[in-house]
């Protein structure tokens, strides 16, 4: 009777069942990974709107605050201090070339507001407002003729204004920044 089974045992059937479960679990894992990747793509492109060249904000105030943050993270302070051309191509200081008060750069950013069509402008003005030696740093040069490294002690004013063409959303943020 033992020979009549033809070599079919329970152990052989268990091996085949395990292989089938592995295939199904691999397919389910692949589907879950695809759903997660699709969700990440949707979040990055639609919800965060990072794929667009023009940012979209929920309010004009948020756009104005973003203009101040952009000015802080840009190289506009170095451009003003060393009298290089501003982002719009104009020199920040008069042709004399020395750093004086009210050397300014203008930055124009474009944005959209949710629920409104069209592209609006955010005008950011960054000006050199003065100098104060920071605490803990030695005063160098004669009458502050030598610029400190890293623009330490310089005081800049930043004004970010947002006006849409309809006049519905207006915001103005003023900030003082010392690098």
Kinemage of the C-alpha trace (Angstrom):
@kinemage 1
@onewidth
@group {chain A} dominant
@subgroup {mainchain}
@vectorlist {calphas} color= white
{ca unk a 1} P 0.000 0.000 0.000
{ca unk a 2} L 2.796 2.341 0.630
{ca unk a 3} L 4.011 1.991 -2.936
{ca unk a 4} L 0.582 2.800 -4.360
{ca unk a 5} L 0.802 6.447 -3.358
{ca unk a 6} L 3.173 7.157 -6.183
{ca unk a 7} L 5.462 9.430 -4.197
{ca unk a 8} L 2.753 11.946 -3.279
{ca unk a 9} L 3.260 13.117 0.258
{ca unk a 10} L 1.997 16.015 2.332
{ca unk a 11} L 5.461 17.633 2.390
{ca unk a 12} L 5.498 18.033 -1.401
{ca unk a 13} L 2.121 19.776 -1.395
{ca unk a 14} L 3.259 22.195 1.341
{ca unk a 15} L 6.183 23.351 -0.807
{ca unk a 16} L 3.891 24.182 -3.725
{ca unk a 17} L 1.524 26.152 -1.490
{ca unk a 18} L 4.387 28.234 -0.093
{ca unk a 19} L 5.545 29.129 -3.607
{ca unk a 20} L 2.052 30.284 -4.517
{ca unk a 21} L 1.776 32.435 -1.403
{ca unk a 22} L 5.151 34.044 -2.155
{ca unk a 23} L 3.991 34.985 -5.647
{ca unk a 24} L 0.755 36.498 -4.379
{ca unk a 25} L 2.508 38.431 -1.587
{ca unk a 26} L 5.061 39.794 -4.079
{ca unk a 27} L 2.237 40.996 -6.349
{ca unk a 28} L 0.390 42.597 -3.447
{ca unk a 29} L 3.598 44.320 -2.277
{ca unk a 30} L 4.217 45.666 -5.785
{ca unk a 31} L 0.685 47.067 -5.962
{ca unk a 32} L 1.074 48.744 -2.552
{ca unk a 33} L 4.402 50.290 -3.576
{ca unk a 34} L 2.844 51.624 -6.796
{ca unk a 35} L -0.048 53.156 -4.851
{ca unk a 36} L 2.377 54.851 -2.408
{ca unk a 37} L 4.537 56.207 -5.253
{ca unk a 38} L 1.449 57.449 -7.086
{ca unk a 39} L 0.272 59.184 -3.907
{ca unk a 40} L 3.648 60.870 -3.442
{ca unk a 41} L 3.621 62.050 -7.043
{ca unk a 42} L 0.111 63.442 -6.615
{ca unk a 43} L 1.067 65.230 -3.388
{ca unk a 44} L 4.181 66.808 -4.871
{ca unk a 45} L 2.568 67.973 -8.095
{ca unk a 46} L -0.987 68.849 -7.068
{ca unk a 47} L -1.175 69.511 -3.370
{ca unk a 48} L 2.202 71.186 -2.866
{ca unk a 49} L 2.248 72.535 -6.438
{ca unk a 50} L 6.019 72.245 -6.572
{ca unk a 51} L 6.049 71.395 -10.260
{ca unk a 52} L 4.822 74.851 -11.258
{ca unk a 53} L 7.259 77.663 -12.037
{ca unk a 54} L 4.835 80.219 -10.566
{ca unk a 55} L 3.920 79.498 -6.952
{ca unk a 56} L 0.299 79.484 -5.830
{ca unk a 57} L -0.683 80.908 -2.452
{ca unk a 58} L -3.911 80.954 -0.517
{ca unk a 59} L -3.665 84.649 0.385
{ca unk a 60} L -1.832 87.817 -0.593
{ca unk a 61} L -0.309 88.038 2.889
{ca unk a 62} L 1.235 84.592 2.465
{ca unk a 63} L 2.728 85.688 -0.872
{ca unk a 64} L 4.180 88.843 0.722
{ca unk a 65} L 5.764 86.830 3.538
{ca unk a 66} L 7.223 84.481 0.961
{ca unk a 67} L 8.759 87.505 -0.809
{ca unk a 68} L 10.575 88.487 2.402
{ca unk a 69} L 11.794 84.911 2.865
{ca unk a 70} L 13.005 84.812 -0.735
{ca unk a 71} L 14.964 88.041 -0.239
{ca unk a 72} L 16.612 86.641 2.889
{ca unk a 73} L 17.701 83.435 1.154
{ca unk a 74} L 18.912 85.147 -2.037
{ca unk a 75} L 22.292 86.794 -2.635
{ca unk a 76} L 20.814 90.297 -2.861
{ca unk a 77} L 22.609 91.470 0.309
{ca unk a 78} L 26.031 90.706 -1.173
{ca unk a 79} L 25.005 92.451 -4.385
{ca unk a 80} L 24.106 95.607 -2.479
{ca unk a 81} L 27.232 95.610 -0.287
{ca unk a 82} L 29.643 95.048 -3.173
{ca unk a 83} L 27.655 97.234 -5.626
{ca unk a 84} L 27.033 94.426 -8.080
{ca unk a 85} L 24.017 94.506 -10.344
{ca unk a 86} L 20.666 93.670 -8.791
{ca unk a 87} L 18.534 90.782 -10.083
{ca unk a 88} L 16.803 93.212 -12.459
{ca unk a 89} L 20.180 94.392 -13.851
{ca unk a 90} L 20.313 97.851 -12.247
{ca unk a 91} L 23.121 98.882 -9.881
{ca unk a 92} L 22.016 99.209 -6.235
{ca unk a 93} L 24.068 102.328 -5.464
{ca unk a 94} L 24.794 105.476 -7.445
{ca unk a 95} L 27.721 105.408 -9.850
{ca unk a 96} L 30.125 106.525 -7.107
{ca unk a 97} L 30.425 102.886 -6.091
{ca unk a 98} L 30.568 103.391 -2.319
{ca unk a 99} L 28.102 101.807 0.053
{ca unk a 100} L 25.791 104.511 1.339
{ca unk a 101} L 22.394 104.492 2.955
{ca unk a 102} L 19.441 103.611 0.756
{ca unk a 103} L 21.336 101.522 -1.764
{ca unk a 104} L 18.436 99.361 -2.902
{ca unk a 105} L 17.652 96.379 -5.097
{ca unk a 106} L 14.215 95.580 -6.458
{ca unk a 107} L 13.043 92.013 -6.954
{ca unk a 108} L 9.883 91.110 -8.857
{ca unk a 109} L 8.340 87.740 -8.120
{ca unk a 110} L 5.256 86.304 -9.789
{ca unk a 111} L 2.604 84.222 -8.055
{ca unk a 112} L -0.984 83.025 -8.272
{ca unk a 113} L -3.803 83.112 -5.758
{ca unk a 114} L -6.037 80.106 -5.268
{ca unk a 115} L -9.475 80.721 -6.656
{ca unk a 116} L -8.388 83.571 -8.952
{ca unk a 117} L -7.142 83.469 -12.502
{ca unk a 118} L -4.083 85.342 -13.616
{ca unk a 119} L -0.548 85.911 -12.437
{ca unk a 120} L 0.155 88.642 -9.898
{ca unk a 121} L 3.359 90.493 -9.003
{ca unk a 122} L 5.161 90.633 -5.680
{ca unk a 123} L 7.501 93.631 -5.576
{ca unk a 124} L 10.264 93.220 -3.000
{ca unk a 125} L 12.583 96.141 -2.198
{ca unk a 126} L 15.767 95.445 -0.230
{ca unk a 127} L 17.708 98.493 0.995
{ca unk a 128} L 20.859 99.044 3.017
{ca unk a 129} L 19.624 100.860 6.137
{ca unk a 130} L 22.751 101.175 8.253
{ca unk a 131} L 25.559 99.559 10.147
{ca unk a 132} L 25.982 98.644 13.777
{ca unk a 133} L 28.995 96.700 15.032
{ca unk a 134} L 27.686 93.361 16.285
{ca unk a 135} L 28.481 92.466 19.873
{ca unk a 136} L 31.519 90.252 20.184
{ca unk a 137} L 33.180 91.505 16.967
{ca unk a 138} L 36.135 93.863 16.921
{ca unk a 139} L 35.729 97.187 15.130
{ca unk a 140} L 38.027 97.137 12.096
{ca unk a 141} L 39.357 99.865 9.845
{ca unk a 142} L 39.235 103.600 10.116
{ca unk a 143} L 35.671 104.866 10.446
{ca unk a 144} L 34.353 101.474 9.357
{ca unk a 145} L 36.132 101.673 6.003
{ca unk a 146} L 36.805 97.936 5.918
{ca unk a 147} L 33.787 95.712 5.338
{ca unk a 148} L 33.355 92.971 7.935
{ca unk a 149} L 33.218 89.383 6.672
{ca unk a 150} L 29.776 87.926 6.007
{ca unk a 151} L 28.026 91.320 6.119
{ca unk a 152} L 28.016 91.164 9.925
{ca unk a 153} L 26.497 94.263 11.462
{ca unk a 154} L 24.764 95.495 8.319
{ca unk a 155} L 21.110 96.365 8.683
{ca unk a 156} L 18.796 95.888 5.713
{ca unk a 157} L 15.161 96.840 5.313
{ca unk a 158} L 12.935 94.556 3.264
{ca unk a 159} L 9.551 95.679 1.972
{ca unk a 160} L 7.376 93.154 0.178
{ca unk a 161} L 4.231 94.485 -1.514
{ca unk a 162} L 1.552 92.437 -3.206
{ca unk a 163} L -1.134 94.098 -5.316
{ca unk a 164} L -3.381 92.203 -7.663
{ca unk a 165} L -4.884 93.894 -10.739
{ca unk a 166} L -8.435 93.817 -9.320
{ca unk a 167} L -7.351 95.497 -6.093
{ca unk a 168} L -9.024 92.784 -4.030
{ca unk a 169} L -5.939 91.423 -2.310
{ca unk a 170} L -3.246 93.813 -1.109
{ca unk a 171} L -0.561 93.098 1.462
{ca unk a 172} L 2.591 94.863 2.620
{ca unk a 173} L 5.181 93.237 4.856
{ca unk a 174} L 8.093 95.277 6.201
{ca unk a 175} L 11.043 93.587 7.850
{ca unk a 176} L 14.456 94.504 9.204
{ca unk a 177} L 17.189 91.949 8.645
{ca unk a 178} L 20.754 91.688 9.892
{ca unk a 179} L 22.778 88.840 8.364
